[in-house]
């Protein structure tokens, strides 16, 4: 019996070949036996240029030292969480853990050596998330430990410097025990993108698993400060925050939080939009109101 667990690493990608290549290079440098790793990449219908660059790189990689790589080319864009749900269905039967990462993440070489033993120390731990920092300079935290106030339906991110049990960890890098995936049956495709990991972690907690934030391991994430500000991104953030509350909040917190959302959020959205743009951005306000309405009507999956 091997002293090393078998680990599946899953990555969804779309038109981001340069970051993906750097991400896979960091995987290739992990301080962990590559014979006990598999990498599965799900391509969400990238353009021809991106597809070709990825194929050429992976062909060269297989001639190097990491040959256990699978590239799945999807004909549609499933978004990050529907893609991850599909990836879960394709992991090896040998896999004891799944490292789910974004294509713009750079891993430290020690991530598996440090995090895997934590599961052995506490069998209740189901998911571990490292501290993620912006990739451009310094060690400014991009994502910390996540918490939800169920009464208010509010989300907070705590930049802890010691390990901390929390409600959720950010989806760009999650080390997940296989049994969690088997019990929850993957990510909820209703989210499409944004907050799918929050829902997943909350469901794991309901199964009595612990969610652990471990800041001693630091992952670099090539993400914009404040997140992407596109209208599409805003739509899914607003809609999916409400989905998390509707799907997971206990009573009576659910109805109190939802009442606050639908009474106050439209006004808050208008105020926040004006503060950001220093003017009334009707298009942005319209997309936010659509997100709130679609959440109430349970219009899930890809909508815009």
Beta strands, then each sheet from edge to edge (+ up, - down):
strand 1: 6-13
strand 2: 37-44
strand 3: 69-74
strand 4: 95-101
strand 5: 105-106
strand 6: 125-134
strand 7: 141-143
strand 8: 145-149
strand 9: 154-158
strand 10: 164-165
strand 11: 173-177
strand 12: 210-221
sheet 1: 3+ 2+ 1+ 4+ 11- 6+ 7-
sheet 2: 3+ 2+ 1+ 4+ 11- 6+ 12+ 5-
sheet 3: 3+ 2+ 1+ 4+ 11- 6+ 12+ 10-
sheet 4: 8+ 9-
end
